[in-house]
Amino acid sequence: KLEEIRDQERKEDTFTPMPSPYYMELTKLLLNYASDNIPRADEIRTLVKDTWDTRVAKLRLSADSFVRQQEAHAKLDNLTLMEINTTGTFLTQALDHMYKLRTNLQPGESSHSQDF
């Protein structure tokens, strides 16, 4: 089943639904604390990591496209909170830089500064 999920994620341009919105958190907990009781734990770890890497790469490409096209909003279907949080800092900084460029502010200046 994990191989099918990984392969489907690689094949699709959009994000596919995950079996759980907490798939990465659950995997880490189970494999960190009960890997001795899980058959083929290393294979499971690799498959989940491959799926994660594919999804994060798609998310970064989507964020890059979002910024380049100067979009005002984005649709985040089938993403987990953990996946969204991985690009939160990058995206907010990119949007902040875009705002500064649009308003002709130099880094370090603010719109509230005054000349004396």
Secondary structure, 3 states (H helix, E strand, C coil): CHHHHHHHHHHCCCCCCCCCCCHHHHHHHHHHHHHHHCCCHHHHHHHHHHHHHHHHHHHHHHHHHHHHCCCCCCCCCCCCHHHHHHHHHHHHHHHHHHHHHHCCCCCCCCCCCCCC
